[in-house]
Amino acid sequence: MHREHTKTVKIGDRVIGGGNPILIQSMTNTRTEDVKETIEQIHRLEAAGCDIIRSTVPTLEAAEAFREIKKEISIPLVADI
């Protein structure tokens, strides 16, 4: 199989593109404003093998929660705004 060489993008300490290994990402389905539940779900996803987590940030309250969530996890977190 032929893979195209693409531009590399760094997300936290992970690198995608440019022939790097494929990374698994998932998206939370909790309300981002629910910090405790979102953190718990992220930990479960990470334990299942996720490399990158995405979470929605549709409100100012979610943006403030995002900051708190980031403090409690070690996996790269991407905001879907």
RODO-2510 file (C-alpha; in nm, 4 decimals, decimal comma):
residues 81
     n   res          X          Y          Z
     1     m     0,0000     0,0000     0,0000
     2     h     0,1312     0,3478    -0,0858
     3     r     0,0903     0,6281     0,1702
     4     e     0,1198     0,9898     0,0675
     5     h     0,3727     1,1938     0,2609
     6     t     0,1796     1,4679     0,4294
     7     k     0,2616     1,7674     0,6432
     8     t     0,3290     1,6813     1,0074
     9     v     0,1212     1,8359     1,2823
    10     k     0,2133     1,8237     1,6495
    11     i    -0,0699     1,7834     1,9013
    12     g     0,0702     1,7939     2,2511
    13     d     0,3511     1,5397     2,2512
    14     r     0,1988     1,3444     1,9597
    15     v     0,2758     1,3906     1,5893
    16     i     0,0386     1,3069     1,3054
    17     g     0,1078     1,2999     0,9324
    18     g     0,4404     1,2771     0,7517
    19     g     0,4549     0,8998     0,7649
    20     n     0,4193     0,8841     1,1449
    21     p     0,2167     0,5971     1,2915
    22     i    -0,1601     0,6405     1,2808
    23     l    -0,3004     0,7708     1,6102
    24     i    -0,6398     0,6791     1,7508
    25     q    -0,8644     0,9665     1,8494
    26     s    -1,2064     0,9796     2,0041
    27     m    -1,4515     1,2437     2,1122
    28     t    -1,6188     1,2743     2,4486
    29     n    -1,9978     1,2584     2,4571
    30     t    -2,0385     1,4122     2,8009
    31     r    -2,1330     1,7741     2,8614
    32     t    -1,7929     1,9422     2,8743
    33     e    -1,9237     2,1603     3,1564
    34     d    -1,9509     1,8417     3,3681
    35     v    -1,5811     1,8366     3,4545
    36     k    -1,5865     1,5237     3,6731
    37     e    -1,7768     1,3067     3,4232
    38     t    -1,5705     1,4318     3,1284
    39     i    -1,2425     1,3554     3,3075
    40     e    -1,3660     1,0076     3,3984
    41     q    -1,4634     0,9400     3,0371
    42     i    -1,1272     1,0648     2,9088
    43     h    -0,9458     0,8317     3,1493
    44     r    -1,1557     0,5381     3,0212
    45     l    -1,0827     0,6303     2,6588
    46     e    -0,7116     0,6608     2,7303
    47     a    -0,7129     0,3191     2,9015
    48     a    -0,8826     0,1770     2,5900
    49     g    -0,5935     0,2995     2,3736
    50     c    -0,6909     0,6497     2,2621
    51     d    -0,4023     0,8804     2,1684
    52     i    -0,5907     1,2100     2,1243
    53     i    -0,9210     1,3274     2,2760
    54     r    -1,1607     1,5823     2,1304
    55     s    -1,4293     1,7619     2,3269
    56     t    -1,6894     2,0222     2,2296
    57     v    -1,6574     2,3771     2,3591
    58     p    -1,9802     2,5495     2,2529
    59     t    -2,0091     2,7935     2,5460
    60     l    -1,7989     3,0101     2,7740
    61     e    -1,8826     2,7728     3,0613
    62     a    -1,7465     2,4813     2,8567
    63     a    -1,4291     2,6801     2,7819
    64     e    -1,3755     2,7377     3,1532
    65     a    -1,4375     2,3675     3,2226
    66     f    -1,1923     2,2762     2,9445
    67     r    -0,9141     2,4503     3,1360
    68     e    -0,9936     2,2451     3,4484
    69     i    -1,0196     1,9194     3,2520
    70     k    -0,6789     1,9766     3,0932
    71     k    -0,5175     1,9952     3,4390
    72     e    -0,6397     1,6436     3,5273
    73     i    -0,5409     1,4476     3,2164
    74     s    -0,2171     1,3580     3,0419
    75     i    -0,3480     1,2891     2,6903
    76     p    -0,3641     1,5687     2,4281
    77     l    -0,7035     1,7436     2,4363
    78     v    -0,8446     1,9182     2,1287
    79     a    -1,1327     2,1693     2,1458
    80     d    -1,4066     2,1397     1,8857
    81     i    -1,5365     2,4940     1,8817
***
